[in-house]
Amino acid sequence: MPRTVTVGLDGSSESLAAAEWAAREARLRALQVRLVNVWEPAPDPMAQAPLLGDETHQHWSERIPREAAEGVRARHPGIDVTTEQLTGRPAEALLKAADDAELLVLGTRGLSGVGGFMVGSVGLAVVAHAGRPVVFVRAGEQAADEHLMDPSGIPSAVAPFRPVVVGLDTTGPDATLIGFAFEAASLRATALRVVHSWNEPPYIAYGLPPDLEMNAALAAREAAAVTDVLRPWREKYPAVEVVEDTLSGKAANHLVDASREASLVVVGRRARRATLGAHIGPVTHAVLHHSTAPVAVVPHP
C-alpha cells in the first residue's frame, strides 16, 4: 500500500478542516490523501430505534467520506483522494489506519474565545499510542493562516509560509523528531524555529536576588548545546534557515507563544509504555490544547 496522508473523518467541521490541511500537505509531499470514516455499530437496543438503526448509521457513514472526497478533489485538482470505511471502535480503527500512513491527521474543536484546541478522548487515545506522526488541525483552520501577510497586509495562501516551530530537548535529542521538523520546513521553503527551554537555578523560587553572571553562563551553555545538536542537521538541510531560541522557563509556554507565528508546531512523544499505559507527556499535552497552529506529534524512542 502506498504511503498516504490519512484523515480521520466524521463529517464535523473540525474533521473537514483536517481533510483540507491533509490535501495541502499531500501536495507538498507528493502523496495520496486517504479519508477514513469509522462506523461504530450501535448497541442492540439503540439499533432497534427507527431513527438510530444500523442501516441509517451506515448510510450516513458512507455518505460522509464520499461527499468529502468530492469536495477535496474539486478544491485540490491533481490530488489523488481515496476513501475507506472501517468498522469498530474509532480509536482502535484509526490506530490501525495510521500504521500504513505517512501522517495521520485529526481535527480538534477550537476553544470559544480562547486560542487553542479541545482534544477529545479519541484524539488523545490515538496520539498516545500511534506509531506514526499525528497532526491535529483545529476547526476553522484556513490555508492563509499558515502564511505570512502579503505586501498589502492581507493574509494570503500565496505568500511565504510562516516558520515551522519545534521543541528541542538537548538532554535526549531524537533524530526522528528533528528530521521531521527540518523536512517540514524544507517542504514549505520556510525557516525552522527551534525552541529550547532551561530552568533557572532554584534560588529564584526562594526570592533571592538573581546571580546575573551565573544566569548568563547557564544561558550560554544551553545555547551552545542547541548549536551542537543542530550542526549536522544544518549541513543536511543547508537551504533551511534555522533560528535558535534558548529561553529560560517552561517549555510549553514558549512553544504556545511561538505557535502564534507558526505554520506548524512539532513536538515529540516518547514511544514507551508507563506503568499505567502510554502517555503523551505534560509539554506535548499543553501544546496540543493551547497551540493556535496545527500541531504534529512525532513518536520517538
N, C-alpha and C positions, 0 to 999 in steps of 0.2 A: 504493500500500500504506500502511495507517495506521501511524503510529509505534507501536512496541511496546517493552516491556521484554523483551529476548530473553535466553534462558538456554542455555548450552551444557550439555547433559545427557548423561551417560554411565551413569547408574544408580548411581554411587558415592554414599556418604553426603555427601561434600562438594558434589556437584552437586545433590543433593536439598535440602541446606541453601540452596544458591544459588536454587533454584526457590521455596522458601518466602520468602526475602528478596525475590525479584522480585515475588511476589504482593503482599506488603505494600507495596512501592514502587509497583506498578501502581495500587493503590487510592489512594495519596496523589496520584498524577499523573493519575488517571482514564484509564489506558491499558490495552491488552491485554497479556497475557503470551503469549510465543511460546517454546515449548520446542523446541529444535533438537537433534537427535541426528545425529551424523556416522557413517556407516557406511563404514569403510575396507576395501575388499575384500582378502581375504587373498592373499598371493602364490601363484602357481600350485602350487608343491609343497605348501604348507600347505592349500590349498583341497581337495587330494585326500584329506586325512586325514579319517576318518569323523566325528570329534568337532569338527573345525575347518573344515568345509566352508563355502562362501559361504552356502548356504541356512540353515545353523544360525546363522551370524553375523547374517544379515539378519533372521531370525525374532526373535532377542533384541533387535536394534537397533530393530525396530518395536514390540516389546512395551514397552521401557523408557519412551519418551515417552508412550505410551498410558496405561500404569498411573500414571505420574507426574501426568499431566494429570487423571485421575480423582481422585487424592488432593488435588491443589491445588483443584480445583473443590469438593470436599467440605468442605475446611477454610476456603475463602475464597469463600463463596457470593456471586454477583454479579460475580465477576471473569471476564472473557472469556478463555478459555485455548485456544490453538491449538497444534498440533504440526506439525513438519516434519522429514522425513527427507532428509538430504543425503548425497551420496556423494563421497568424495575424502579428501585429507589433512586432518586435523582443524583445524590452524591456518589453512589456506587457506580452508576452508569456513566457519569461524567468522568470519574477517575479512570475507568476503562477506556473511554474515548480519548483521554489525554495521552495514553500510552503510545498511540500512533500519531501524535500531533507534534509539530514543531513548537506550537504555543497553544494553550487553552485560554480562551477569552470569555470572561463572565461580566455581566452587568451588575451594578450596585445602585441602590437608591441614593439620591442626593439628600443631604440633610437640609430641611427647610430653614432658610435664613442663616445657615452656617455653612462655610465651605467644608467639603468633605463627603465621605461616603457613609452609608449604612450597610454593612456587610452582613448578609443573612447567614443562618445556620448552615445551609447547603454550601455557600461560598467558603465559609470558614473550614468546613469539613474537607472540602476539595483541596484547598490550598495547604492544609496541614498534612496531607498525605500524597499529593501529586508528585510524580517523578519528573515532570516537565515544568517549564516556566508557566505560571498562571498570571494573566493580565486582567486587572479589574478596571472597568470603564463605568463612569457614573452616568446616570440618566441625564440627557441634555447635552452631553459632550458633543462638540462640533469640531470639524476639521480645523477651522480657523483658530480655535482655542489653543492649538499646539504650535501656532506660528506667531512670528513677530508681527507688529503692525506694518502696513505698507507705508510708503513715503507720505501719504496723506493722513496717516494716523488711524486708519481703519483696519480692524482685524481681517486678515486675508489668507486663505489657504495657499495662495501662490507666493507669499512672502517666505523667507527662510524659516526653518524650524527653530523653535526655542531650544535651549540646551537640553541634553539628557542629564539627569542627576543620578548619581549612585552613592550609596552609603558604603564606606570602606572601614573595615576593622583591621588595623595593621598587625594585631596580635595573631590573627589567623586568616590572612588574605587567601581568597579562593579563586582559582583561575576560571572556574565556570561562571561565577558572578561577574568578575571583572571583564572577562571576554564577552559576555552577553552585553554589558553596558557599552563597551567600545564598539561592538558591532552595531548596536542600535544607533549610536551617534554617527558612525560611518555611513550607515544606510540613509540617514537623514541629512548628511552633509552638514552637521552642526557640531557644536562644542560639547565636550563632556565635562561636567562639573562634578568633581569628586569631593564629597563631604566626609570629613573625619573629625570626630569629637574626642576630647580628652577631659579627664576630670581634674579639677583644681585640687591643690593639697587640702587635707582635712581641716587645716586651721581656719579656713573660710567658714566652716559650719559653726565654729565657736566664737565668731565675731571678732577674731583677731585681725589686726591690720595686714593687708596683703604684702608679701615679700615680692616686690616688683622684679628684682633680679632673678629670683628663683622661677617666677612665672615666665619670664622671658626665656630662660634656659629650657624650661619644660616645653614651651611652645616651639622653640627652635628644634628640639629633639623630635617632637611629634611630626613637625613639618618635614624633617629630613627622612623620617621613616616612611612617610607617604611618598616622597620623591623616589626613594629606593624601590618601593613596591611597584610603582608605575613605570619605572625606567624601561623595562623590556616591552611593556605594552605600548609605550610611546614609539618605540622602534618598530613594532609590528604594525601600528596604525599611524604612520607619520603624517597623514592628512588630517587627523583628528586633533583639533585644538583642545588642550587639557587645562582646566582651571582647578587648582588645588586649594581647597578651603579647609584649613585646620583650625578648629574652633573649640573653645572650652565650653562645657555644659552638656546638656542632654542631647544625644544624637537624634532622637525622634523630633524634638523641637526644631532643630536645624534643618532636618530633611523636610518637614512640613513647611517651614518658611521658604525653603528653596523650591518647593513644588509650585509655588505661585508664579514662577517664571520659567517653568519647565514644560517640555513636551511629553516627557516620560520620566517617572521616578523608578529606579531599580533598587530593590532591597533583596536580602538573602534570607533563606530559611535552612537551617541545618537539617539534613535528611537523616534524622535519627529518632529513635523512639525513647521517650522518657518513661518513668515508672507508670504514669497514668495515661500513656499514649502519646501520639505525635502532637507537637505544638508548634506555633509559628514564632514565638519569641516576643517580648514586650515592645521592642523598637518597631519591628515589622507590623505588629498588631496596631500600634498607634498610627503609623504611617498609612496603613490601609483605611483607617477610619477618618483620617483628617486631611489627607492629601487632596489638593484641588486639581491635580493632574492624574492621568492614568498611572497605575502602579503595576510594575512587573515584579512578581515574587519568584526568585530563582532558587530552587533547591540545590544544595551542595553538601558534600561530606562534612 
